[in-house]
């Protein structure tokens, strides 16, 4: 199974630049009972790793391919 975390398409660019923090979204998922603490902890770690990797490699978002269920971001370095 692939590791994933939900993010709204309008927040993807800011997230990849390190300007958008997913913490509010993760807390909302917990408060609404949509995810368990373990699931949120896993998504939190993945989000942190993605941001760090993008910033360390100095990547930037190229093209976003979006549909109503997911966003695929093609990166270029």
Secondary structure, DSSP 8 states (H G I E B T S, - for coil): --------GGGHHHHHTT---THHHHHHHHHTTSS-HHHHHHHHHHHHHHHHHHHHTT-EEEEEEE-SS-EEEEEE-
